[in-house]
């Protein structure tokens, strides 16, 4: 230490810590968390020749939402949302991850379920396949056990997702000098198909969307008339809800609101949200237009399980069973899993992370996934993909810039690393509002299709250029 003390006195503390980190780092990448982001980060780095150790606390230490100790387990939904890479930002993100050889997208395609224009997967075989692929990779090992403090040296990615353990969360808060922001996230219930009354329900994707008959009948629909709908809204309002401690003052993420919170915003809100009746015709009563429709989406390949779309909830278990059984067709429903709610934490990334996804105060640590302030399985995995590639480049002694903001991945990292206002920073799904405009295109609904196509065409070219530059580096 005496040899570098004079230098340390002449440079900023942050620069000195970065130098000490670079001198002390080894060639192994450690990843805390084996969810979507951690699994993708491990896969990307390992394929670039880096030795990777995944540290996963499950099954030794459980969480509220997880059911297994498998890597890449899906807990809130089985959907990766739209797969349209020309008109939808998340579909473009799918395309970018596929082009980068992403494990999550490869595995999703392998276990794909009919879901109209969306990409939904058979969740248990999906997680098993992710686990098997990572376990079989010669550059990857898995260590089971909880990490409770921030490492002082080595190369690390923290990808603990929305359920970061209490001790590690406290360590992150202590290091950053401020409490991590937080919101509450909710889970939808899952119903056994054979308990649904198909004399009242029917199979149809909205607007019959899909290229095959299986896709056009990917959703199960339960109709409501006006009286049934308003009775359902009243039951939601009166049901017993989960209570939180006074210090748990976080809000909800708008993309995953509990259904009763949506209902509190107005008695018609659900009819213009998850219960909208448009694009559907009830074959049992083709001349009667439903006032509202509850949709269920297949949750496994066998078609034995269906999750109720958009029905995340904070109702207590007994109340859930009563309220949901008032839905026509679900009177005798049996639930494989009831809904629930949990605390979801995320960093104020514009303040705490640099452009390479590193914690500014500890440059040996990167963050990835939902904890960075992105929302959704695909966005989380994309941030894992990026973190894994950035870490691998650094370990391999090469330079890799983040992708340009004209790409879906680049738009997300630009947003969380400084594009967003730190004072109002909230979790964000990928959307075209994060992209820089395409010059010469006019806004407005008439030109939206052409505008989105221009966004995606530009993004695909720029993403491929970025991938090629990384290979050359």
Secondary structure as UniProt FT lines:
FT   HELIX           2..10
FT   HELIX           13..24
FT   STRAND          28..32
FT   HELIX           36..47
FT   TURN            48..49
FT   STRAND          51..56
FT   TURN            58..60
FT   TURN            71..72
FT   STRAND          79..82
FT   TURN            85..87
FT   HELIX           89..99
FT   TURN            100..101
FT   HELIX           103..110
FT   STRAND          112..113
FT   TURN            116..117
FT   STRAND          118..121
FT   HELIX           123..136
FT   TURN            138..139
FT   STRAND          140..144
FT   STRAND          155..158
FT   HELIX           161..163
FT   HELIX           166..176
FT   STRAND          181..192
FT   HELIX           193..195
FT   TURN            198..200
FT   STRAND          201..203
FT   HELIX           206..208
FT   HELIX           213..216
FT   STRAND          219..224
FT   HELIX           226..238
FT   TURN            246..247
FT   STRAND          251..252
FT   HELIX           254..256
FT   HELIX           259..264
FT   TURN            267..268
FT   HELIX           269..272
FT   TURN            273..275
FT   TURN            278..279
FT   HELIX           283..285
FT   TURN            286..287
FT   STRAND          292..298
FT   TURN            301..302
FT   STRAND          305..312
FT   HELIX           317..324
FT   TURN            325..326
FT   TURN            328..329
FT   TURN            331..332
FT   STRAND          335..337
FT   STRAND          340..346
FT   HELIX           349..352
FT   TURN            355..356
FT   STRAND          358..359
FT   TURN            360..361
FT   STRAND          362..367
FT   HELIX           369..372
FT   HELIX           377..395
FT   TURN            396..397
FT   TURN            405..406
FT   HELIX           408..414
FT   HELIX           415..419
FT   HELIX           422..424
FT   HELIX           432..434
FT   TURN            439..440
FT   TURN            446..447
FT   HELIX           448..472
//
